[in-house]
Amino acid sequence: MNEEQKNRLTISIYGQQYTIVGKASSNYLRMVSGYVDDKMRQIAGSNARLDTTKIAVLTAVNIADEYFRLKQEYDELRKLIEDGE
C-alpha cells in the first residue's frame, strides 16, 4: 500500500486521543470512531462502576454482536435472492 493513499487522523474515543491511519476517508474514520465513542458512553451511562477497560471490552462484545446479527441477516437475504433466481 502506498503511503500517499493513507489518511492520518487524530480522534477522541471516551476521552482518549488516538491517531488512526487508514485508506478510508477521514469522514469515514471519524464516523467509525464516533460510533465507538457513542457505544462506550452508552455502556458507561448504564453502569457508573465500570472501569474503562471493562467498558471497552463490553463495547467490543456489543459491536461484535451487532456485526454477527447483521451478517446473519445478510446471508439469509442473499440466500433468498439466490434461491429466487
Buried (B, 14 or more C-beta within 10 A) or exposed (E): EEEEEEBEBEBEBBEEEEEBEBEBEEEEBBEBBEEBBEBBBEBBEEEEEBEEEEBBEBBEEBEEEEEEEEEEEEEEEEEEEEEEE
